[in-house]
């Protein structure tokens, strides 16, 4: 490579938030206007970057609180040439309720969220009684919520809160998506720990 050849700067994958009270303007975030999917709690980006590479016809936002994890994901995106991924540093529940525009997402992914196993801490769980309502507000008609966990008690709660809704129906996770594993999931499977997954589709507008 000629050292005098100008190099293109890597994309700014981590999105700076200009406001914490106004919803994001999605249009300028991505080079192409494509259907949007969101991963809440994207961790080190192991699922996000793999799946975004398979589905370059879609745009993705990964939401993560820890800056180190976001930077790791950003490096993966630039290394893989993923222009369809953007990252936001904020609490996942806050992003879903206050920053993601309504009826903007084709899918919401939540993989291995903190199970908060102690009963007194369960109020901190991301997927709780209110969560389906927030997902319904964020999803387009026919949009889906995809969930995975290794915690049986949390999985039971996930199924209970979505099963109580008449505007969601349980569906199978697509095989292409199910085959994309997070680093957590690979670790669990190596240790023989069963992982649980479920998906729900919004049936109303």
N, C-alpha and C positions, 0 to 999 in steps of 0.2 A: 504494500500500500504506500502510495506517495504521501510523505509526511506533510507536504504542502497542500494536500487536498482538503478542502473544508469538510469537517465532520458534522453530521446532523446531531443536534443535542437530543438526548433521550427525552421521551415524552414525560410531562409532569403528571404522573399517574395519581399522586395524592392531591386531592382537591382542597384548596384552602377555603374555609367557610367564611364568607363575608358577613353572614348573619346567622344567629341561632334561633331566630323567631320567624324568619321568612322562608318559605319553601324554595328548594333548589330550582333554578332554571336549568332544565336538563339539556336544552337544545345546543348550547355551546360546549358541552362537556365532551362530546364525541365527534369524530370526523364524519360519521355516517349516522343518519337517523334510522335506527333499527329498533326492534322490540327490546324491551329492557327486562333484565332479571337482576335480583338483589340477593346478596348473601349477607345475612346478619350474623356477626361474629365470624369473620372470615379467617381468623387465626393467621397462620403463615402463608395462606393463599394456596395450599396444596390442591384443594378441590377447584377453587376459583380459576387458577391459571390453566389447569388441565382442561376443564370444561370449556372455558372461553376459547382455548385453542381449537377445540373440536367444533365449536359453534361461533365461528367468526361472523355469522349472519345475525348475531345478537349482541347487544351491549350489556355490560355487567357493572354493577356497583358493589364493591365489597365494603362492609362497615366493620370497623375494628377499633377498640379503645386504645390498644397499646401501640405506640409509635414504632417500636422496634420490629413488631410483626408487620406493620404496614410497609416499612422500608424494605424488609425482606421480600414481601410480595411485589413491591415496585421493581426491585432488581430482577425478579423472575419475569415480570411483564416485559421489561425492556430487553432482556436476554432472548425472550421468545418472540419479540416483535408484536406484542399484543396491543393494538391500538383501541381495542373495544373494551378495555377495563379501566375503571376509575375507582379510587379508594377514598373513603371518608373516615376521619378519626373522630368518633363520638360514640356514646352509648347506643346500642342497637335499638332499644325500645324507644328512645327519644327520636332517633332518626326516622323510624317508621311512623311515629305519631305526628311529628311536627315538621320534618324537613322533606320527606318524600312526597311529591305531588300526588294528589288523589287520582285513582284510576290510571296509574302510569306503568305499573309493573305487570309483566306477563307471568312472573314467578317470583316467589320468595323462598330462599333456601336457608335452613337452620340445621347445622350439623354439630352434634355433640356439644350443646350448650351446657353451661355449669348446672348440674342437677340440684344444687343446694339441698343435700339429702336430709339435713336436720329439719324436723317439722317446723320449728320456729323461724327458719330461714326460707321456707318455701314461697313466701310472698315475694321473694326476689327473683323467682324463676321468670325467664323471658316468655315462655309459653304458659300463659295462665288463663283465667276465665275471660279476661278482656282481650286477649290476643286475637282470637278469630274476628272480633269486631274491627280491630286495627288492620288486620290483613284484608278484610272485606273492603275497607275504605281505600286501600292502596292498590288493589288488584283490578285489572280490566276484567270484563265479563269473560268467564272461562279460564281465568288465571288460576294458578296452582300454588299450593304451599307444600314444600318437600321437607321432611323431618327425619333426622337420624339421632339415635342415642344408644348408649350402652346401659342406661339405668331403667330397670323395669318399672319402678314406681313412677318415674317421670313419664315414661312412655304411656302408661295407663292414664295419667292425667292428660297428656296430649290427645289421646283418643277420646277421652271423656269430653273435653271442652269443644272439640270439633264435632264430635258425634251429637252434641246437644243442639247444634245449629241446623236449621232447615235449608240454609243457603249454601252449604258445602256438602259435597258427596265424596266419599272415600274412593280413591282410584289407585291403580298400580303405579309404582315408580317406573318410568321408561328404562328399558334395559341399558341403553347407551349411557344414561345418567347413573344408573345403579353401579355400573362398572367403573366409575371414576371414584376412587377411594381417597379419603383424607389421610394424612399421616397418622392421626389418632386411630382411624379405622384399621389401617394396616397393623399398627401396634396391637390393637385389641385382638385381631384375627390371629396374629402370630402366637398370642398367649392363650388362644382358645376361648376368648371372651366373645359371647354372642352379641352382635349389634342388631339393633331394631330399627326399622324404617317404615314410614307411612307417608301417604300423600293425600291431599284433599283438593278438590277443584271447586271453584266458585261457580255456582249454577245460576246466579242472578246478576243483573247489571249493576 
